[in-house]
Amino acid sequence: MSVELQALPKVDSLSVVLPLRLTEKFERADRQLRELYGESPGVATLVRVWLACASASSIRREFELAVLDIEGSNLKPNEEGDLDEDCL
């Protein structure tokens, strides 16, 4: 399995590399903010906001989705965002 990665500008000396599918989401959010409000803080700042707001369960869920490669499947996480045996 090959995942295309795209580097973002350095974030406070932390180099961040995101899969293309995530980078595209930040770029889309950036465009939407510009369309709605005429400005946006930019992709790198949106990444910082995303990192600051991430909960442990959302981070774990993203990890599980990446490891299990189940994007687009019909598995639904529970209310806490967990993928467990009840999802099968």
C-alpha positions as CSV (number, residue, x, y, z in Angstrom):
1,M,0.0,0.0,0.0
2,S,1.4,3.4,-1.0
3,V,0.3,6.6,0.7
4,E,1.2,9.9,-1.0
5,L,2.4,12.4,1.6
6,Q,2.8,16.2,1.3
7,A,4.9,18.3,3.6
8,L,3.5,21.4,5.1
9,P,5.4,24.4,6.3
10,K,7.3,23.9,9.5
11,V,5.1,24.4,12.6
12,D,7.1,25.8,15.4
13,S,10.2,23.6,14.5
14,L,7.9,20.6,14.1
15,S,7.9,19.3,10.5
16,V,4.5,17.9,9.7
17,V,3.8,15.5,6.8
18,L,0.3,14.7,6.1
19,P,-1.3,12.2,3.7
20,L,-2.6,13.9,0.5
21,R,-6.2,13.2,1.5
22,L,-5.8,15.2,4.7
23,T,-3.8,18.0,3.0
24,E,-6.7,18.3,0.5
25,K,-9.2,18.7,3.4
26,F,-7.2,21.6,4.8
27,E,-6.8,23.2,1.4
28,R,-10.6,22.9,0.9
29,A,-11.3,24.4,4.3
30,D,-8.9,27.3,3.5
31,R,-10.8,27.9,0.2
32,Q,-14.2,27.8,1.9
33,L,-13.1,30.3,4.6
34,R,-11.8,32.6,1.9
35,E,-15.1,32.3,0.0
36,L,-17.2,32.8,3.1
37,Y,-15.2,35.5,4.9
38,G,-12.8,36.9,2.4
39,E,-9.8,35.6,4.3
40,S,-8.3,32.6,6.0
41,P,-5.4,32.0,8.4
42,G,-3.9,29.6,5.8
43,V,-3.3,25.9,5.7
44,A,-0.5,25.8,8.3
45,T,-2.5,27.7,10.9
46,L,-5.6,25.4,10.2
47,V,-3.3,22.4,10.9
48,R,-2.3,24.1,14.3
49,V,-6.0,24.6,15.1
50,W,-6.8,21.0,14.2
51,L,-4.0,19.7,16.4
52,A,-5.0,22.0,19.3
53,C,-8.6,20.8,19.2
54,A,-8.0,17.1,18.7
55,S,-9.3,14.8,21.3
56,A,-7.6,11.5,22.3
57,S,-10.5,9.6,20.8
58,S,-10.4,11.4,17.5
59,I,-6.6,10.9,17.2
60,R,-7.1,7.2,18.0
61,R,-9.9,6.9,15.5
62,E,-7.7,8.4,12.7
63,F,-5.0,6.0,13.7
64,E,-7.4,3.0,13.5
65,L,-8.8,4.2,10.2
66,A,-5.3,4.5,8.8
67,V,-4.0,1.2,10.2
68,L,-7.1,-0.8,9.3
69,D,-7.4,1.0,5.9
70,I,-11.2,1.0,6.3
71,E,-11.9,4.4,4.8
72,G,-15.1,4.2,2.8
73,S,-16.3,1.1,4.6
74,N,-19.6,0.7,6.2
75,L,-18.1,0.4,9.7
76,K,-19.4,3.0,12.0
77,P,-17.6,4.0,15.3
78,N,-19.6,4.3,18.5
79,E,-20.5,7.6,20.1
80,E,-17.0,8.0,21.5
81,G,-15.5,7.5,18.1
82,D,-14.2,4.0,18.9
83,L,-14.1,1.2,16.4
84,D,-14.7,-2.0,18.4
85,E,-16.1,-5.4,17.9
86,D,-19.7,-4.0,18.0
87,C,-18.9,-2.2,14.7
88,L,-18.4,-5.6,12.9
